[in-house]
Amino acid sequence: MNQSSAATIRISAKAIIFHKEQILLVRYKSDSDEWYTLPGGGQLFGETLTQTLIRECLEETAYKIEPSRLVFVREYIGSNHEFAEFDKEVHQTELIFLASLADKNPDIHNRDIYADRDQIGAQWVNLKDVINLPLFPAVLRSLIVEKRFSADFPIYLGDVN
């Protein structure tokens, strides 16, 4: 194991947000690829995970959310995966929560938002279509479509992409 004194582990909070039979995802596009992720991002010093989730979802989707319960824990050590060339310095722990929209009668539409590098929008996707999307981490595709969330405790997904 190669350790650097400057190396850090990033903590991130992500949200699974359903409305009817749709899920809210963040859409990205680079010169060569297009992909989706769950909304959310890095925790700031002095911020609770739920504060992180609320702030990041507002920045990335323009929707106010209400975090619910923790359902998945995922690690990502970039050097272990197919994007190692770009992500070799990345080590992230993601805590994935169920969440709902704060507005109980929301105006649901896709939004052009450029909050992060390569982000082009926040998009509502039909749940049945998620299985075929380039959603990362890929391990979540079937878990989300089938709504396989433990009622008792979060599921540790491991170092997956």
Beta strands, then each sheet from edge to edge (+ up, - down):
strand 1: 10-19
strand 2: 22-29
strand 3: 34-37
strand 4: 40-42
strand 5: 65-77
strand 6: 91-101
strand 7: 119-126
strand 8: 155-159
sheet 1: 3+ 2- 1+ 4-
sheet 2: 3+ 2- 1+ 6+ 5- 8-
sheet 3: 3+ 2- 7+
end
